[in-house]
Each structure stands twice: as C-alpha cells, then as structure tokens.
Amino acid sequence: MLHVVLFEPRIAGNTGNAIRMVAGTGATLHLVEPLGFTLDEPRLRRAGLDYHDLAHVVVHPDVDALLSALPRARVWAFTTRAPRWNTEVDWRDDDALLFGPEPSGLPEDVLAHPRVTGQVRIPMVPGRRSMNLANAAAVATYEAWRRLGFPGAS
C-alpha cells in the first residue's frame, strides 16, 4: 500500500480531493500538523463528499511522528527543484509520497531529513511554478500505483 503524505496542508479543498483520491487507489493519506483547517470544515467535507468512510486518513503531530509510524517506508519528497522525475523511481509497496503545503512546498529541513530517500518532481513544461497540490498528489500516486501493477484495482 502506498502512503500519500501532505505536510502541513493549508487548503481544505485540496485535502478533501486527496481523500477522494486515496479512497480510489487504496493508499493511506497521512496529514502532518499543523493543518490550515479543521477536519470538520465544510469545504473539506464537500470536496471529500462521502469518501471519508472509504479512505484511510491518519493525522500526525509532526514529521518525526509520521516517520516513526512508517519505519520501513522509503520517503520520496516532491519538489519542483528536484533533478529526478517521479517516473524514474522504481516504486515499491509501502513507499511514501511526501508533498509540501500550498504555496511554499516542503521546507529545507524536511527535504534534508535523513529519512527522506530522495527528491523527485513531476515533469512539466519549463517556466511553470507547480501543479495544484491535489492534482500533483493524484498524478504521482497513480503513476506509482500503475508501476506497481494497480494492486487491488478492478
């Protein structure tokens, strides 16, 4: 099972969309506090619709708690500054895909954390800043899931 990690997400709608996405892929969504919203915020519920019961969502107080909960996971940090594309990773079951908050991305101390396996980026046309967080998480998760052979899909 893949792990999708949103580090200190700020926009409820993006997190709601990520909940829908992990429900559809069987991944687990990990949220690292502080969050920029409450989990009962109407925008989060509206974006996630009725998928909350179908998704596995775990909230962690900080990045160290997250990493303690995933002792065997390789952690791939997504950043627009990475030289390596996410399509070049040999994805494994239990990998964690780590995304930073809107609009700043992952801070340097998280990118440099010793548990971060590597930094990757999603290919884009030059001169663009980045993708929407929910879209980036979906693109990356589906690519990793595809490379694993879509386990659990019908």
Summary of the structure (lengths in Angstrom):
residues: 154
radius of gyration: 14.3
end to end distance: 15.6
largest distance: 39.8
contacts: 478
relative contact order: 0.22
helix: 35%
strand: 19%
